[in-house]
Amino acid sequence: MRDRPNFQGDYFTHAIDIQTPFDRLPEKVAGLDNAGAAGAAFEYLVKSNPPDRIITLRDGARVMCRENGRAVWNDLIARWLPAED
């Protein structure tokens, strides 16, 4: 953990943001110092969010990965289910 925030206000090395089509700014949902844990959390969020959401993994200001969600809508239970690999 950093002793002072970077220019985006994060104290962590890696940050994960989610942006919906109607958001002007992305919502910060996670901050991590471990690159492996950040990658795993990013993959989980990509699998469990609907396709209209953009998930971004950052290292400070550098965008490491940006993907749309891959969750699948299930009509039977009327909810989004995580995508299967």
Summary of the structure (lengths in Angstrom):
residues: 85
radius of gyration: 13.9
end to end distance: 32.8
largest distance: 48.8
contacts: 215
relative contact order: 0.20
helix: 16%
strand: 36%
